[in-house]
Amino acid sequence: MKAINYKPIGVIHSPFKESTGIPRQAVGASDVKGQIEIFDEFYEGLKDLDGFSYIIIIFHIHLVEKPSLKACPPWDGKEHGVFATRSPYRPNPIGMSTVRLESIEQNILHTSGVDMADGTPVLDIKPYIPDLNLTDDIKIGWLTDKVEEMNKSKSGDR
């Protein structure tokens, strides 16, 4: 199969200038403010986005250097397949976070809940619509009883 190439639509501006200290999940960064700068050629795509309180950001985790098929989350201490984790060290370092959309000024989206490094390329934005996400009969596998620790964890905690 041929490689797939994406062109970023924007870039994240956040207080996290390096890979350590970043909250591992957006829910653990609810008070962290950031901006998403949308490049001029994609500005038109922001029409009507201001009516949503939350948006899903799909991004390239650009600071990942060594992808792996196994991950050992710090709140568990056991090795798991990377696809059963939220580790950034993936074969395709694509991240996804749901953040609060505070406001939009021209091509700048002001957000909170930022768990991304400064300079992170944005691949796509989608509105978060709770009624379109399945919520019945959810199992979270090996993460049962570990979610609270995940919410407090920051990159570099080992």
PLY file of the C-alpha trace (Angstrom):
ply
format ascii 1.0
element vertex 158
property float x
property float y
property float z
element edge 157
property int vertex1
property int vertex2
end_header
0.00 0.00 0.00
1.24 3.50 -0.80
2.16 5.95 1.94
-0.48 8.49 2.92
0.55 12.13 3.14
-1.34 14.88 4.94
-0.90 18.63 4.81
-1.38 20.37 8.18
-4.28 22.84 8.35
-2.77 24.72 11.27
-0.50 24.64 14.28
-0.96 24.45 18.07
0.41 27.21 20.29
0.69 25.94 23.86
2.76 26.58 26.99
4.56 23.22 26.52
7.83 23.94 24.71
9.26 20.44 25.16
7.87 16.94 25.49
8.12 16.65 29.29
5.43 18.02 31.57
2.57 17.81 29.07
-0.64 16.37 30.58
-1.13 12.92 29.08
-4.85 13.50 28.46
-6.92 16.62 27.71
-9.10 15.97 30.76
-5.98 16.45 32.93
-5.33 19.80 31.24
-8.73 21.43 31.63
-7.22 24.70 32.85
-4.41 24.82 30.26
-5.06 27.49 27.62
-3.78 27.36 24.08
-4.46 28.56 20.58
-4.87 26.83 17.29
-3.69 28.91 14.37
-5.49 27.88 11.19
-3.55 28.60 8.02
-5.11 31.16 5.68
-6.01 28.68 2.95
-8.22 26.76 5.43
-9.83 29.78 7.12
-13.11 29.35 5.23
-13.55 25.94 6.91
-14.07 27.66 10.29
-17.50 28.98 9.27
-20.11 28.10 11.97
-17.57 26.37 14.24
-18.16 29.08 16.86
-21.49 27.45 17.77
-19.77 24.46 19.38
-18.41 24.36 22.93
-16.03 21.44 22.32
-14.00 20.39 19.31
-11.95 17.32 18.49
-8.42 18.08 17.36
-6.61 15.50 15.24
-2.90 16.18 15.19
0.52 14.83 14.33
2.56 14.08 17.47
5.70 15.61 15.98
8.04 15.04 18.93
7.80 11.22 18.80
11.18 9.79 17.84
10.88 6.06 18.54
7.55 4.43 17.69
6.83 1.08 19.32
4.23 -1.67 19.15
4.40 -2.11 22.95
3.78 0.46 25.67
4.26 0.42 29.44
2.01 3.16 30.90
3.40 4.65 34.13
0.12 4.20 36.05
0.07 0.46 35.31
3.67 -0.75 35.09
2.76 -3.56 32.70
3.47 -3.87 29.00
0.49 -3.67 26.62
0.10 -3.56 22.86
0.24 0.08 21.75
-3.24 -0.16 20.22
-4.64 -0.96 23.69
-3.11 2.25 25.08
-3.17 6.00 24.49
0.63 6.11 24.12
1.97 8.69 21.65
4.69 6.25 20.52
2.66 4.71 17.73
3.50 3.51 14.21
1.61 6.59 12.96
1.96 9.26 15.67
-1.54 10.68 15.31
-3.18 12.21 18.38
-6.75 13.15 19.11
-7.97 15.42 21.91
-11.30 16.96 22.75
-10.79 20.55 23.91
-13.09 23.39 24.93
-13.50 26.04 22.26
-13.43 29.34 24.18
-13.58 31.73 21.23
-12.52 32.33 17.64
-10.75 35.49 16.46
-10.20 35.43 12.71
-8.03 32.33 12.16
-7.13 31.78 15.84
-9.11 29.31 17.95
-8.73 29.96 21.69
-9.04 26.70 23.59
-8.65 25.12 27.00
-7.77 21.52 27.79
-4.61 21.64 25.68
-2.45 18.53 26.05
-0.24 19.15 23.02
3.27 20.54 22.59
3.83 23.98 21.12
4.27 23.68 17.35
2.15 20.55 16.98
0.77 20.29 13.41
-3.04 20.14 13.26
-4.42 17.67 10.70
-8.16 18.18 11.20
-10.85 19.63 13.46
-14.28 18.16 14.06
-17.12 19.40 16.26
-17.74 17.29 19.34
-21.36 16.10 19.35
-22.13 13.97 22.43
-25.29 12.40 21.00
-23.29 10.94 18.10
-20.85 9.08 20.37
-21.88 5.69 21.67
-22.05 5.62 25.45
-23.94 2.41 26.29
-22.25 -0.75 27.51
-18.69 0.66 27.50
-15.80 -1.53 28.64
-12.35 -0.04 29.19
-10.35 -3.25 29.52
-7.15 -3.15 31.55
-7.73 0.55 32.28
-10.55 -0.17 34.72
-9.60 1.47 38.05
-6.67 3.35 36.44
-8.41 6.32 34.77
-7.99 8.65 37.76
-4.19 8.15 37.67
-4.20 8.76 33.91
-5.90 12.12 34.40
-3.15 13.31 36.76
-0.19 12.02 34.75
2.15 14.23 32.72
4.70 13.22 30.11
8.06 12.51 31.64
6.48 10.97 34.78
8.26 7.65 35.16
0 1
1 2
2 3
3 4
4 5
5 6
6 7
7 8
8 9
9 10
10 11
11 12
12 13
13 14
14 15
15 16
16 17
17 18
18 19
19 20
20 21
21 22
22 23
23 24
24 25
25 26
26 27
27 28
28 29
29 30
30 31
31 32
32 33
33 34
34 35
35 36
36 37
37 38
38 39
39 40
40 41
41 42
42 43
43 44
44 45
45 46
46 47
47 48
48 49
49 50
50 51
51 52
52 53
53 54
54 55
55 56
56 57
57 58
58 59
59 60
60 61
61 62
62 63
63 64
64 65
65 66
66 67
67 68
68 69
69 70
70 71
71 72
72 73
73 74
74 75
75 76
76 77
77 78
78 79
79 80
80 81
81 82
82 83
83 84
84 85
85 86
86 87
87 88
88 89
89 90
90 91
91 92
92 93
93 94
94 95
95 96
96 97
97 98
98 99
99 100
100 101
101 102
102 103
103 104
104 105
105 106
106 107
107 108
108 109
109 110
110 111
111 112
112 113
113 114
114 115
115 116
116 117
117 118
118 119
119 120
120 121
121 122
122 123
123 124
124 125
125 126
126 127
127 128
128 129
129 130
130 131
131 132
132 133
133 134
134 135
135 136
136 137
137 138
138 139
139 140
140 141
141 142
142 143
143 144
144 145
145 146
146 147
147 148
148 149
149 150
150 151
151 152
152 153
153 154
154 155
155 156
156 157
